[in-house]
């Protein structure tokens, strides 16, 4: 079972920006917007660019390669919110001065994939 993992400390991520971290086998983009931390899969589902290095504005991040925009909280594709295209989002908490992210164990998610 996965636990929250510390990825950074308060103050490490500037307001309106993101940073990428390796957490439980995934690259995770952690953003600070309006004083709140959020986390989504760092890899753009279109071509795999790092979303953490994208331009952050109004709760969304713009992929630096092809300008696809994703919500930094939900992972929804903002250019077509009705599409099934999205990226994973993860729970974030601040414990003391530590920013922590919860990424499910990849073995646990694939173990039940074929079960009904």
Backbone as a ProteinNet text record, in pm:
[ID]
protein_1_A
[PRIMARY]
XXXXXXXXXXXXXXXXXXXXXXXXXXXXXXXXXXXXXXXXXXXXXXXXXXXXXXXXXXXXXXXXXXXXXXXXXXXXXXXXXXXXXXXXXXXXXXXXXXXXXXXXXXXXXXXXXXXX
[TERTIARY]
84.4	0	88.5	56.3	135.5	106.9	207.1	194.7	231.8	194.6	239	391.2	451.7	597.4	634.3	734.4	782	858	819.7	886.6	963.5	921.1	984.5	944.3	994.7	959.9	887	802.1	732.4	837.5	815.2	910.2	995.8	999.8	1080	1015.3	883.6	810.8	752.8	798.8	746.4	598.9	527.8	387.5	374.6	276.3	250.6	345.7	415.1	508.1	490.3	555.9	554.4	694.4	708.4	835.7	804.4	894.1	874.1	951.8	888.2	948.9	917.1	1009.6	987.3	923.4	801.3	728	668	708.5	649.7	641.1	749.2	756.5	696.2	651.5	591.4	661.9	659.5	702.3	577.3	586.6	472.5	507	414.5	429.3	352.4	420.8	357.6	357.1	240.1	221	178.2	212.4	163.4	86.4	-47.1	-131.3	-225.5	-227.1	-310.6	-287.1	-160.6	-122.9	-155.8	-200.9	-241.1	-158	-115.7	-38.5	-131.7	-95.9	-170	-69.4	-110.5	-19.2	-91.7	-26.9	-75.9	42.2	11.6	117.3	198.1	329.1	414.3	416	384.6	396.7	267.7	276.6	161.4	115.5	-15.2	-62.1	-53.5	-29	-19	113.8	225.6	357.1	462	422.5	513	600.7	572.1	651.3	626.7	722.3	708.6	613.3	500.8	404.9	455.1	543.3	597.2	671.8	724.4	799.2	709.7	578.8	486.5	448.3	379.6	333.2	205.3	203.7	90.2	11.2	-120.8	-206.5	-350.3	-418.1	-560	-595.6	-515.1	-544.9	-511.3	-447	-408.9	-261	-209.3	-70.9	-71.3	9.1	20.3	143.8	123.5	234.9	334	463.3	562.2	585.3	543.4	568.1	459	332.6	225.1	107.7	127.3	31.2	-101.5	-105.3	-225	-230.7	-350.4	-365.3	-439.7	-388	-447	-469.8	-577.4	-605.4	-501.7	-438.6	-334.2	-392.6	-523.9	-586.4	-649.2	-717.3	-792.6	-729.7	-639.5	-579.1	-665.5	-780	-870.8	-803.8	-827.1	-777	-864.6	-812.5	-890.2	-933.1	-862	-897.6	-1022.3	-1051.9	-1170.4	-1214.8	-1278.5	-1313.5	-1407.9	-1478.3	-1568.8	-1496	-1371.4	-1291.6	-1252	-1226.8	-1176.3	-1025.9	-962.7	-819.6	-797.6	-710.4	-674.7	-544.2	-493.8	-377.3	-414	-346.3	-378.9	-353.8	-435.1	-409.9	-387.2	-316.9	-276.3	-306.6	-328.4	-351.1	-220.4	-232.2	-117.4	-154.2	-56	-76.5	52.8	38.2	154	157	267.5	287.4	406.1	376.5	482.2	529.1	655.3	710.1	733.1	683.1	705.1	583.7	608.3	504.1	507.3	392.9	386.2	280.4	312	223.1	193.7	69.6	28.2	6.5	93.9	81.8	55	-57.1	-87.6	25.8	40.8	141.3	107.7	200	169.9	136.2	192.1	162.3	19.9	-26.8	-162.1	-266.9	-238.9	-335.8	-342.8	-233.2	-235.8	-281.8	-267.8	-306.2	-454.8	-535.9	-679.7	-733.6	-647.2	-691.2	-776.8	-746.1	-821.5	-938.1	-957.4	-1064.1	-1196.1	-1306	-1439.2	-1521.1
-118.6	0	124.4	219.4	341.6	435.6	510.4	613.7	747.5	854.8	987.2	991.1	1050.2	1063.8	1210.9	1250	1387.6	1410.6	1517.9	1550.7	1682.6	1771.1	1902.8	1965.4	2084.6	2161.1	2288.2	2336.3	2461.4	2567.2	2638.5	2739.6	2691.9	2559.6	2506.6	2529	2539.1	2558.1	2699.7	2785.7	2922.8	2926.7	3024.8	3045.6	3055.7	2984.8	2990.1	2905.1	2810.7	2724	2579.4	2491	2349.3	2293	2177.8	2105.3	1957	1882.6	1739.7	1657.7	1548.5	1459.7	1315.1	1226.3	1083.1	1030	975	924.7	788.6	686.7	553.4	505.8	526.3	478.4	570.4	688.1	784.3	918.5	992.1	1131.7	1214.5	1294.6	1371.7	1520.5	1599.4	1745.1	1802.7	1877.2	1941.6	2091.6	2151.9	2293.7	2368.1	2496.5	2586.2	2697.4	2696.4	2800.4	2854.6	2984.2	3052	2997.4	2968.2	2922.1	2776.3	2701.8	2562.4	2471.4	2357.4	2260.9	2159.5	2117.2	2012.7	1930.6	1809.4	1720.2	1642.1	1633	1552.9	1476.7	1380.7	1309.1	1411.5	1404.6	1503.8	1487.4	1370.7	1346.1	1379.5	1470.9	1507	1382.2	1350.4	1230.7	1240.5	1359.2	1376	1322.5	1377.6	1337.3	1318.5	1326.7	1294.4	1406.5	1530.6	1643	1659.3	1720.6	1747.6	1864.6	1837	1943.1	2037.8	1989.7	2074.6	2194.6	2181.3	2292.5	2382.8	2354.8	2435	2565.9	2648.8	2778.6	2758.5	2810.2	2794	2924.1	2911.6	3029.3	2985.9	3056.6	3036.2	2889.3	2821	2683.8	2578.9	2621	2526.4	2536.3	2429.1	2429.2	2400.1	2476.4	2459.3	2377	2266.4	2180.3	2261	2252.4	2331.8	2286.5	2167.8	2120	2158.8	2133.6	2154.9	2234.9	2296	2390	2327.6	2196.9	2138	2186.8	2216.8	2270.2	2171.7	2154.3	2062.6	2132.9	2096.4	2148.5	2091.1	2177.1	2131.5	2056.7	2061.9	1991.6	1858.9	1857.5	1738.5	1660.2	1722.3	1657.3	1663.5	1731.2	1743.9	1820.4	1777.1	1846.7	1970.1	2087.4	2210.8	2255.1	2212	2250.4	2176.1	2063.1	1984.5	1909.2	1978.9	1917.4	1797.4	1782.3	1668.2	1544.8	1560	1448.3	1356.2	1231	1137.1	1154.4	1235.9	1262.8	1343.1	1293.6	1361.3	1301.5	1355.4	1297.6	1271.4	1176.8	1140.5	1256.5	1263.4	1359.5	1281.8	1344.2	1277.3	1365.6	1301.1	1373.5	1436.9	1558.5	1632.2	1681.1	1680.2	1738.8	1806.4	1898.2	1963	1915.2	1852.7	1803.1	1879.2	1971.3	2059.4	2147.9	2132.3	2208.3	2119.6	1996.1	1901.9	1894.6	1898.6	1877.3	1728.8	1663.7	1518.6	1483.3	1379	1333.6	1185.1	1146.9	1007.2	955.8	864.5	800.4	652.7	600.5	459.3	368.4	256.5	157.4	101.5	110.1	61.6	-87.3	-166	-310	-333.8	-252.6	-268.6	-231.4	-128.9	-86.8	-185.8	-249.9	-344.6	-482.3	-513.4	-644.7	-672.8	-570.8	-590.2	-554.2	-523.8	-476	-577.1	-705.8	-805.1	-862.9	-822.8	-877.7	-807.3	-881.5	-821.2	-842.2
0	0	0	-84	-95.1	21.3	58.2	160.5	98.7	166.7	123.4	129.1	26.1	21.6	11.8	88.4	84.7	-45.1	-117.9	-243.4	-235.9	-147	-137.5	-4.7	18.2	137.2	96	184.3	158.9	125.3	16.5	-29.9	-146.3	-170.6	-281.7	-418.2	-420.8	-546.9	-546.3	-637	-640.3	-680.3	-630.1	-665.9	-818.3	-873.5	-1017.3	-1100	-1035.9	-1108	-1064.3	-1137.2	-1103.7	-1100	-1035.5	-1029.7	-1044.6	-1106	-1128.2	-1025.6	-980.7	-881.9	-917.5	-886.4	-904.4	-776.7	-789.1	-672.8	-707.4	-636.5	-648.8	-794.4	-868.2	-1005.9	-1110.7	-1072.8	-1166.5	-1156.8	-1266.1	-1262.6	-1233.5	-1128.5	-1080.2	-1086	-1140	-1143	-1025.2	-940.2	-824.9	-851	-836.6	-864.9	-739.1	-734.3	-630	-699.9	-679.7	-738.4	-631.3	-620.1	-519.9	-379.9	-348.4	-215.3	-187.4	-288.3	-270.5	-361.7	-306.5	-383.4	-449	-568.7	-638.8	-718.1	-758.2	-829.7	-937.6	-1054.6	-1166.1	-1225.6	-1310.3	-1381.3	-1460.8	-1453	-1519.2	-1670.3	-1722.3	-1865.8	-1938.8	-2033.4	-2114.6	-2191.2	-2187.4	-2256.6	-2409.1	-2461.9	-2606.7	-2659.9	-2610.6	-2662.7	-2552	-2425.7	-2316.6	-2263.9	-2299.8	-2247.2	-2097.8	-2029.3	-1885.8	-1863.7	-1797.5	-1768.6	-1660.9	-1573.5	-1466.5	-1523	-1644	-1704.5	-1789	-1789.9	-1868.8	-1801.9	-1878.4	-1830.7	-1749.5	-1626.5	-1535.9	-1530.1	-1553.4	-1552.3	-1525	-1435.3	-1406.5	-1381	-1301.1	-1263.1	-1367	-1474.2	-1579	-1610.7	-1669.9	-1715.1	-1865.1	-1939.5	-2083.7	-2115	-2186.3	-2224.7	-2309.1	-2277.1	-2349.5	-2493.8	-2530.3	-2666.6	-2765.4	-2732.3	-2828.9	-2773.3	-2657.8	-2598.1	-2555.8	-2531.8	-2472.1	-2327.8	-2277.2	-2142.3	-2053.1	-1929.6	-1833.2	-1700	-1632.3	-1499.2	-1402.2	-1323	-1230.3	-1110.4	-1090.8	-978.2	-1019.2	-1132.6	-1172.4	-1286.1	-1362	-1478.3	-1602.9	-1595.8	-1709.9	-1823.1	-1946.2	-2065.6	-2085.3	-2058.7	-2059.5	-2198.8	-2302.1	-2438.6	-2487	-2425.2	-2459.3	-2333.8	-2239.3	-2110.7	-2121.7	-2233	-2251.6	-2302.8	-2339.6	-2389.5	-2274.4	-2306.5	-2206.4	-2186.3	-2270.8	-2255.7	-2128.6	-2045.1	-1919.9	-1871.4	-1764.3	-1699.4	-1553.7	-1492.4	-1354.4	-1258.9	-1154.8	-1047.1	-918.3	-824.8	-701	-580.6	-466.4	-342.1	-294.4	-242	-188.5	-49.3	40.2	172.3	215.6	309.2	370.9	515.4	552.7	689.2	747.5	837.3	887.2	773	733.8	621	499	503.3	394.3	302.6	171.4	70.8	38.4	55.9	36.8	-66.5	-145.8	-252.5	-233.1	-262.5	-256.8	-398.4	-440.2	-571.4	-545.9	-598.4	-575.8	-622.7	-554.1	-589.6	-727.7	-824.6	-959.9	-963	-873.3	-870	-820.8	-727.9	-673.5	-778.8	-861.7	-962.1	-1078.3	-1113.1	-1223.6	-1177.5	-1049.4	-998.2	-1016.9	-1000.8	-1014.4	-1150.5	-1246.9	-1377.3	-1453.4	-1441.5	-1516.6	-1439.3	-1316.1	-1232.1	-1260.2	-1240.5	-1257.4	-1135.6
[MASK]
++++++++++++++++++++++++++++++++++++++++++++++++++++++++++++++++++++++++++++++++++++++++++++++++++++++++++++++++++++

